[in-house]
Amino acid sequence: MAKYLIAYQTATGTTQEIAMQLAQELSSLGQEAEAKPMQEVESLAGYDTVIAGAPINGMQWLPTAQAFLQKWGDEIRNTRFALFTVSYVAHCGRKMWQKIIRKGIGKLSAQYNAVATAHFRGRVEKALPKVPRMIFGIKDGTPLDLMDQQEVKDWAAELVK
């Protein structure tokens, strides 16, 4: 049995929800898993795999999440590491925005030697006004909640392989 730490940063609670589901899925697969906010992580010792997750804001991972990677960088590079993002725009916005997000996360993934990266669907509290919808290329009537629990379940199974 491997021991997993899922360290997350959240802005609206969605990333926390995904981190908790991921911990539950890993546990159901016979692994030991603990999800906690990044600011509560005091050590990476004793974990076989560290997973970091944060939402996308301004087409990039939250700066506080990036600071977590910088703080723990040497230890992260010397352990099995994976990361995930949560974004509404990355799944329903213009291809240009999707590409920018994936490119930025790809750089972080390579910089910290991630063995896996996932891009989970997010949700928004209310429909975006017309101008932001036009800028991001989000069609009118797009559901506010795009979250897909099966994606999280499938990724947990991939991580255990």
C-alpha positions as CSV (number, residue, x, y, z in Angstrom):
1,M,0.0,0.0,0.0
2,A,1.3,3.4,-1.0
3,K,0.8,6.6,0.9
4,Y,-0.5,9.6,-1.1
5,L,-0.6,13.3,-0.1
6,I,-3.1,15.4,-2.1
7,A,-2.1,19.0,-1.4
8,Y,-4.6,21.5,-2.8
9,Q,-5.3,25.2,-3.2
10,T,-8.8,26.2,-3.7
11,A,-10.6,29.5,-4.5
12,T,-14.3,28.5,-4.5
13,G,-14.2,25.0,-3.0
14,T,-14.3,23.0,-6.2
15,T,-10.6,22.0,-6.1
16,Q,-11.0,20.9,-2.5
17,E,-14.0,18.8,-3.5
18,I,-12.0,17.1,-6.2
19,A,-9.0,16.5,-3.9
20,M,-11.3,14.9,-1.3
21,Q,-12.9,12.7,-4.0
22,L,-9.4,11.7,-5.2
23,A,-8.4,10.7,-1.7
24,Q,-11.5,8.7,-1.4
25,E,-11.0,7.0,-4.7
26,L,-7.3,6.2,-3.9
27,S,-8.5,4.7,-0.5
28,S,-11.1,2.6,-2.2
29,L,-8.3,1.2,-4.4
30,G,-6.4,0.1,-1.3
31,Q,-4.0,3.1,-0.9
32,E,-3.6,5.4,2.0
33,A,-4.5,8.9,1.0
34,E,-4.8,12.2,2.7
35,A,-6.0,15.5,1.2
36,K,-5.1,18.8,2.9
37,P,-4.7,22.5,1.9
38,M,-1.3,23.4,0.7
39,Q,-0.8,25.9,3.5
40,E,-1.2,23.1,6.1
41,V,1.5,20.9,4.6
42,E,4.4,20.8,7.0
43,S,6.4,17.9,5.5
44,L,6.4,15.6,2.5
45,A,8.3,12.9,4.5
46,G,6.6,9.5,4.6
47,Y,4.6,10.0,1.4
48,D,5.2,7.7,-1.6
49,T,3.4,10.1,-4.0
50,V,2.6,13.8,-3.7
51,I,-0.2,15.2,-5.8
52,A,-0.7,18.9,-6.0
53,G,-4.0,20.5,-7.3
54,A,-5.2,24.0,-7.9
55,P,-7.6,25.9,-10.1
56,I,-6.7,27.9,-13.1
57,N,-7.1,31.7,-12.7
58,G,-5.8,34.2,-15.3
59,M,-5.0,31.2,-17.6
60,Q,-2.4,29.9,-15.1
61,W,-2.2,27.9,-11.9
62,L,-2.9,30.0,-8.8
63,P,0.3,31.8,-7.8
64,T,0.0,30.4,-4.2
65,A,0.0,26.9,-5.7
66,Q,3.1,27.7,-7.8
67,A,4.7,29.0,-4.5
68,F,4.0,25.6,-3.0
69,L,5.9,23.9,-5.7
70,Q,8.8,26.3,-5.3
71,K,8.9,25.8,-1.6
72,W,8.9,22.0,-1.8
73,G,10.7,21.8,-5.2
74,D,13.7,19.7,-4.3
75,E,11.6,17.2,-2.3
76,I,8.9,17.0,-5.0
77,R,11.6,16.3,-7.7
78,N,12.8,13.4,-5.5
79,T,9.5,11.7,-5.0
80,R,6.7,10.5,-7.3
81,F,4.8,13.6,-8.2
82,A,1.6,14.3,-10.0
83,L,-0.5,17.5,-10.5
84,F,-4.0,18.5,-11.5
85,T,-5.8,21.6,-12.6
86,V,-9.4,22.6,-12.3
87,S,-10.9,24.9,-14.9
88,Y,-14.2,25.7,-16.5
89,V,-12.7,27.6,-19.4
90,A,-10.2,24.9,-20.2
91,H,-13.0,22.6,-21.2
92,C,-15.6,24.8,-22.8
93,G,-13.6,27.9,-23.9
94,R,-11.8,28.7,-27.1
95,K,-9.0,26.3,-28.2
96,M,-6.6,29.2,-27.9
97,W,-7.3,29.5,-24.1
98,Q,-7.2,25.7,-23.7
99,K,-3.8,25.6,-25.4
100,I,-2.4,28.4,-23.2
101,I,-3.5,26.7,-20.0
102,R,-2.2,23.3,-21.1
103,K,1.1,24.8,-22.2
104,G,1.7,26.5,-18.9
105,I,0.8,23.4,-16.9
106,G,3.0,21.3,-19.1
107,K,5.9,23.5,-18.2
108,L,5.2,23.1,-14.5
109,S,4.8,19.4,-15.0
110,A,8.1,19.1,-16.7
111,Q,9.9,21.4,-14.3
112,Y,8.9,19.2,-11.3
113,N,9.1,15.8,-13.1
114,A,5.4,15.0,-12.8
115,V,4.6,11.4,-13.7
116,A,1.0,12.4,-14.4
117,T,-1.1,15.5,-15.1
118,A,-4.9,15.8,-15.1
119,H,-7.1,18.7,-16.2
120,F,-10.4,18.4,-14.5
121,R,-13.6,20.3,-15.4
122,G,-14.8,23.1,-13.1
123,R,-17.9,25.0,-12.5
124,V,-18.9,28.6,-12.2
125,E,-21.3,30.1,-9.6
126,K,-23.4,32.0,-12.2
127,A,-23.5,32.5,-15.9
128,L,-20.8,34.6,-17.3
129,P,-21.8,38.0,-18.7
130,K,-21.9,38.3,-22.5
131,V,-18.5,40.0,-22.9
132,P,-16.4,37.5,-21.0
133,R,-18.3,34.7,-22.7
134,M,-17.4,36.2,-26.1
135,I,-13.7,36.7,-25.0
136,F,-13.4,33.1,-23.8
137,G,-15.6,31.6,-26.5
138,I,-18.1,30.1,-24.1
139,K,-21.4,29.4,-25.8
140,D,-24.5,30.8,-24.3
141,G,-26.4,28.1,-22.4
142,T,-23.2,26.1,-21.4
143,P,-24.0,24.3,-18.1
144,L,-22.6,26.1,-15.1
145,D,-21.3,22.8,-13.6
146,L,-19.0,20.8,-15.9
147,M,-17.5,18.6,-13.2
148,D,-17.2,14.9,-14.0
149,Q,-16.6,12.6,-11.1
150,Q,-15.8,9.8,-13.5
151,E,-12.7,11.7,-14.7
152,V,-11.4,11.8,-11.1
153,K,-12.1,8.1,-10.5
154,D,-10.4,7.2,-13.8
155,W,-7.3,9.3,-12.9
156,A,-7.0,7.7,-9.4
157,A,-7.0,4.3,-11.1
158,E,-4.3,5.4,-13.5
159,L,-2.1,6.7,-10.6
160,V,-2.3,3.3,-8.8
161,K,-1.2,1.3,-11.9
